[in-house]
């Protein structure tokens, strides 16, 4: 005696639904694995591999000028040692949020407490150096304000360097941006009452 027709229909429809759910789950898992290849799982920014791909894409646009950003969290080891790694993770994610909001999609966590970003200079900008300086100023101001709230009772500061570059000089621009960042870090340590950082070193070619 065969199964009732209604039961067969119910079983068939239930099996189809299960297959759809399973396929959807596998597709999402596959997308997540692909995403993790290029991204940092904590901050959702690009990881080193994704950052290298972004730089490679930039090199294929030889007529564009770029603003390169390098930044790191000051005394980050002290944050972890004093407040714990959970607090350190909050700081890392906080920096990532501000960096993405100010600099756009090409942002990366390039090291433990180090971050980088690359912004194309808009075609209608007549003074790229001034435009890049404004980007740096906005980023510093936003990080300065946000850093007051990441850890209760302790302000967290982030040093930032910004330089102009082009496709041919992207490799050299990293060093130039880091020098600007370290210069700003030294200035703030020498004049701690100043709070925010000053400008950057001269732009790269």
WOVENLIN-V675466 format. One record per helix or strand of 2 or more residues. SS is the DSSP state (H for helix, E for strand). FROM is the first residue (numbers start at 1). TO is the last residue. If there is no record, write none. Layout:
BEGIN
ss=[SS/SS]
from=[FROM/FROM]
to=[TO/TO]
END
This chain:
BEGIN
ss=[H/H/E/H/H/E/E/H/E/H/H]
from=[5/48/65/76/85/107/114/128/158/167/192]
to=[38/59/73/83/103/109/120/146/166/190/194]
END
